[in-house]
């Protein structure tokens, strides 16, 4: 069985291949972000979207609702209470 005839290489093909090879060698690869060591007792400010009824549940107890959410998340993550 014969294969279809190959298309002859053109100057455009060679240029494209050379540009791709150059780019792969000169493009900086993004470095992985350094892993931060968790500092005990330090909290990070984040924005979180949760359902209104869940928020109301934690806010029913008055001040400290953010700490109660944090405690629930720690328990769910298996990090204790």
C-alpha positions as a LaTeX table, in Angstrom:
\begin{tabular}{lrrr}
\hline
Residue & $x$ (\AA) & $y$ (\AA) & $z$ (\AA) \\
\hline
Unk1 & 0.00 & 0.00 & 0.00 \\
Unk2 & 1.48 & 3.31 & $-0.95$ \\
Unk3 & 1.25 & 6.36 & 1.25 \\
Unk4 & 0.02 & 9.66 & $-0.13$ \\
Unk5 & 2.76 & 11.89 & $-1.50$ \\
Unk6 & 4.31 & 14.18 & 1.09 \\
Unk7 & 3.89 & 17.86 & 0.64 \\
Unk8 & 7.28 & 19.47 & 0.03 \\
Unk9 & 8.61 & 21.58 & 2.88 \\
Unk10 & 8.37 & 25.27 & 2.30 \\
Unk11 & 10.31 & 28.18 & 3.72 \\
Unk12 & 7.23 & 29.02 & 5.76 \\
Unk13 & 7.27 & 25.55 & 7.38 \\
Unk14 & 10.94 & 25.87 & 8.30 \\
Unk15 & 10.41 & 29.35 & 9.71 \\
Unk16 & 7.44 & 28.20 & 11.80 \\
Unk17 & 9.40 & 25.23 & 13.15 \\
Unk18 & 12.42 & 27.40 & 13.96 \\
Unk19 & 10.26 & 29.97 & 15.75 \\
Unk20 & 8.57 & 27.26 & 17.79 \\
Unk21 & 11.92 & 25.72 & 18.75 \\
Unk22 & 13.33 & 29.13 & 19.73 \\
Unk23 & 10.25 & 30.03 & 21.73 \\
Unk24 & 10.33 & 26.74 & 23.66 \\
Unk25 & 13.96 & 27.37 & 24.63 \\
Unk26 & 13.62 & 31.04 & 25.55 \\
Unk27 & 10.22 & 31.16 & 27.21 \\
Unk28 & 10.46 & 31.33 & 30.99 \\
Unk29 & 8.46 & 28.62 & 32.63 \\
Unk30 & 6.44 & 29.90 & 35.60 \\
Unk31 & 7.96 & 28.86 & 38.88 \\
Unk32 & 5.76 & 27.08 & 41.38 \\
Unk33 & 4.59 & 29.39 & 44.13 \\
Unk34 & 6.49 & 28.77 & 47.34 \\
Unk35 & 4.52 & 26.86 & 49.92 \\
Unk36 & 3.83 & 29.05 & 52.91 \\
Unk37 & 4.35 & 27.48 & 56.29 \\
Unk38 & 1.22 & 27.85 & 58.38 \\
Unk39 & 1.81 & 30.10 & 61.35 \\
Unk40 & $-0.35$ & 29.05 & 64.30 \\
Unk41 & $-2.99$ & 31.60 & 65.23 \\
Unk42 & $-2.58$ & 33.75 & 62.10 \\
Unk43 & $-5.70$ & 34.10 & 60.01 \\
Unk44 & $-5.87$ & 35.11 & 56.38 \\
Unk45 & $-8.50$ & 37.46 & 54.97 \\
Unk46 & $-10.49$ & 35.76 & 52.20 \\
Unk47 & $-13.68$ & 36.36 & 50.29 \\
Unk48 & $-16.11$ & 33.45 & 50.44 \\
Unk49 & $-19.54$ & 32.95 & 48.91 \\
Unk50 & $-21.90$ & 30.85 & 50.99 \\
Unk51 & $-25.64$ & 30.37 & 50.97 \\
Unk52 & $-27.65$ & 32.98 & 52.88 \\
Unk53 & $-29.29$ & 30.41 & 55.14 \\
Unk54 & $-25.89$ & 29.01 & 56.15 \\
Unk55 & $-24.63$ & 32.50 & 56.97 \\
Unk56 & $-27.75$ & 33.24 & 59.01 \\
Unk57 & $-27.25$ & 29.99 & 60.94 \\
Unk58 & $-23.79$ & 31.06 & 62.09 \\
Unk59 & $-24.82$ & 34.67 & 62.72 \\
Unk60 & $-27.73$ & 33.66 & 64.99 \\
Unk61 & $-25.31$ & 33.27 & 67.90 \\
Unk62 & $-24.23$ & 36.89 & 67.63 \\
Unk63 & $-20.64$ & 38.10 & 67.56 \\
Unk64 & $-18.06$ & 35.41 & 66.88 \\
Unk65 & $-19.88$ & 33.97 & 63.87 \\
Unk66 & $-16.70$ & 34.06 & 61.77 \\
Unk67 & $-14.90$ & 32.02 & 64.44 \\
Unk68 & $-17.78$ & 29.52 & 64.43 \\
Unk69 & $-17.53$ & 29.16 & 60.64 \\
Unk70 & $-13.75$ & 28.69 & 60.98 \\
Unk71 & $-14.27$ & 26.00 & 63.65 \\
Unk72 & $-16.82$ & 24.18 & 61.45 \\
Unk73 & $-14.43$ & 24.29 & 58.49 \\
Unk74 & $-11.52$ & 23.03 & 60.62 \\
Unk75 & $-13.67$ & 20.11 & 61.79 \\
Unk76 & $-14.73$ & 19.33 & 58.22 \\
Unk77 & $-11.08$ & 19.43 & 57.13 \\
Unk78 & $-10.16$ & 16.97 & 59.90 \\
Unk79 & $-8.03$ & 19.54 & 61.71 \\
Unk80 & $-9.77$ & 19.26 & 65.06 \\
Unk81 & $-11.96$ & 21.74 & 66.76 \\
\hline
\end{tabular}
